[in-house]
Amino acid sequence: MSLELANKLSKYRIHAACVQETRWKGQKAKVIKGYKLWYVGLDGRHNVVGILVSNNILKQLVEVRRCNDRIMLVRILVGEEIISIVSAYGPQVGLDEQVKYKFWGNLGELMRTIPEDEKVFLGGDFNRHIGRDAGNYNSIHEGFDLGARNENGENLLEFVLAKELVIANSIFRKKEEHLITYKSGGDATQVDYFLVRKGDRPSCLDCKVVLGTKMPTHHRLLVLGKDHVGETQRGYGHPVKQDKFIGLLKSVRGCE
């Protein structure tokens, strides 16, 4: 699995990837061909999150912050700016309300620590459905989603609204297959999202599910394209063109 994952990320020029449910215990790092993975998990069975960073930009890493087993952050110098990448794993529907309240509180606290002028790319499996109809949330949700919203989806939208973010998945018109982030049997839903600050919306060039990426999970690879200037970037050593800069994948189990 480790080689397959690395090859997929490299193929789509993904420099960083948010992952959830890695199923590893502790607060450690692993080297996976061409990438380094930082992760955090309490017992190795449940809420383990991680972030992979390409060797191409590894020297530009500024900070790794493991908040808890549901939230972590890395900060990377890209050109002359620092960007924050956050990996999050939202509580499942059947969990206690206190667990959900704590998750949103912790995520909100993390957002408050990130400088306001710093770009943020928050990728996560939120276990929520925001639905196709934006309703009163049309300032943060542009209508390109699937199905109907549930109560948990309302919680996500309220968080996005309060933190002045937008849901990148909802910005771009796509065929349904490129919206589905989870598919198993007859179930096809969208529960994985990228969130960005409203002011950074113009820097998002694309956001869609990549088809044909076979992974040992029913969640699909979601990619967010971030713009770069056309000149050679400091630290890259070669011209960078519209890279799919960030990827989101639900599981990397088996990457030993």
QUIHU-V859628 format. One record per pair of residues at least 24 apart in sequence whose ideal C-beta (glycine too) atoms are under 7 Angstrom apart, sorted by the first residue. I is the first residue (numbers start at 1). J is the second residue. If there is no record, write none. Layout:
# QUIHU-V859628
I_J, I_J
This chain:
# QUIHU-V859628
1_216, 1_252, 1_254, 1_255, 2_32, 2_33, 2_255, 2_256, 3_33, 5_32, 5_252, 5_255, 6_32, 6_33, 6_34, 6_35, 8_213, 8_221, 9_35, 9_52, 9_247, 10_34, 12_210, 12_223, 12_244, 13_243, 13_244, 14_223, 14_244, 14_246, 14_247, 15_54, 15_56, 15_57, 15_243, 15_245, 16_51, 16_52, 16_53, 16_54, 16_76, 16_85, 16_245, 16_246, 17_51, 17_52, 17_246, 17_247, 17_248, 17_249, 18_51, 18_85, 18_87, 18_123, 18_124, 18_248, 19_50, 19_52, 19_87, 19_249, 19_251, 19_252, 20_49, 20_87, 20_89, 20_124, 20_125, 20_250, 20_251, 21_48, 21_250, 21_251, 22_48, 22_50, 22_252, 22_253, 23_48, 23_253, 24_48, 27_66, 30_255, 32_255, 38_64, 38_74, 40_66, 40_69, 40_72, 41_69, 42_69, 47_89, 49_87, 49_88, 49_89, 50_87, 51_85, 51_87, 56_236, 57_235, 59_235, 60_235, 67_106, 67_110, 68_106, 70_103, 71_106, 71_107, 71_110, 73_110, 78_233, 79_229, 79_233, 79_234, 81_119, 82_118, 83_118, 83_119, 83_121, 84_114, 84_118, 84_120, 85_121, 85_246, 86_110, 86_120, 86_122, 87_123, 87_124, 88_122, 88_124, 89_124, 89_125, 90_124, 90_125, 90_126, 90_127, 90_128, 91_127, 92_127, 93_127, 93_152, 104_155, 104_159, 108_163, 111_163, 119_197, 119_200, 120_196, 120_197, 121_194, 121_196, 121_224, 121_246, 122_194, 122_195, 123_194, 123_246, 123_248, 124_192, 124_193, 125_191, 125_192, 125_219, 125_250, 126_156, 126_191, 126_193, 127_152, 127_191, 128_152, 128_153, 128_155, 128_156, 128_191, 129_153, 129_189, 129_190, 129_191, 130_156, 130_157, 130_167, 137_161, 140_165, 140_166, 140_167, 141_167, 141_170, 142_170, 142_171, 143_170, 144_170, 144_171, 144_172, 144_173, 144_174, 144_179, 145_169, 145_170, 145_179, 145_190, 146_176, 146_179, 146_180, 146_189, 146_190, 147_189, 160_195, 164_197, 164_198, 165_195, 165_196, 165_197, 165_198, 166_196, 166_198, 166_201, 167_193, 167_195, 168_194, 168_195, 168_196, 168_204, 168_207, 168_224, 169_193, 169_194, 169_207, 171_201, 171_204, 171_207, 172_206, 172_207, 172_208, 174_208, 177_211, 178_208, 178_209, 179_209, 180_209, 180_220, 181_209, 181_219, 181_220, 181_222, 182_218, 182_219, 183_218, 183_220, 184_218, 192_219, 192_222, 192_248, 192_250, 194_222, 194_224, 194_248, 203_227, 205_242, 215_249, 216_251, 216_253, 216_254, 217_250, 217_251, 219_249, 219_250, 219_251, 221_247, 221_249, 222_247, 222_248, 223_247
